[in-house]
């Protein structure tokens, strides 16, 4: 059904009203985090889109602090899980505890029963532990013994991993990485930002505390508004074409086919549309533009486009492939 210009304007007005809450949320987090604007905005995209995030960056770039600040700025429950090689699935999801009084078993819930879960250094835990968390992410429920328990909403997992330290790590398989909506690369601050960090964290100074700024109900309301944001058929076709190009780049005259082992799954199409709507929301618009798609595409696709051994031999990464696709796939 066609949507009128007036209806788009009405949605835009609704978006601007709800986006004010998230502007306040960003302002509150920036009291603690210097710079990292891309990281902070994309964390809000994940929150609005109900999608989990994987954060990759070297130690000391405030990944953990950013996630903790986001959780504290929302009046909700937060848990941090420090992944280690000796961690067990029961340490995450919980277990059955024997009650000697009446010889029965009761469920003891694990730390995954929170609203925002930080999985710190997720690649340090073995596959069985990773799977326990990723099942909860996908199904939004946990089975302990014969009891299946639903996880509370909102439920958001933000996992971090260190790209440079390989000893004692268990890389996430591609099928499990695909469950993360976005993979964000956290980079070093600029000279000006690092100087500001130095000034803020001088002698005898402690980091400012983050106060709860919004309620979970405001997040749910914003998600409903997100569904009403208008996306033209041409933008939808652009999203599908972009994902299709990761599988058959030769159809678009791109000479990167030898670099791609596997293209993006249909999950990428769904997340591109959700992410583009969230970008429009944060921009205060009631409609999606092709630029919204281009802005979120690298974060949606970088962990879904698997490069070949030939690409690795030529020192080409998924970033190079995605950049080539965005440059050559026609924009509506």
Buried (B, 14 or more C-beta within 10 A) or exposed (E): EEBEEEEBEEBBEBBBEBBEBBBEBBEBBBBBBBBBEBBBBBBBBBBBBBBBBBBBBEEEBBBBBBBBBBBBBBBBBBBBBEBBEEBEBBBBBBBBEEEEEEEEBEBEEBBBBBBBBBBBBBBBBBEEBBBBBBBBBEEEEBEBEEEEBEBEBBBBBBBBBBEEEEEEBBEBEEEBBBBBBBBBBBEEBEEEBEEBBEEEEEEEEEEEEBEEBBEBEBBEBBBEBBEBBBBBEEBBEBBEBBBBBBBEBEEBEBEBEEBBBEBBBEBBBBBBBBBBBBBBBBBBBBBBBBEBBBBBBBBBBBBBBBBBEEBEEEEBBBBBBBBBBBEBBEBE
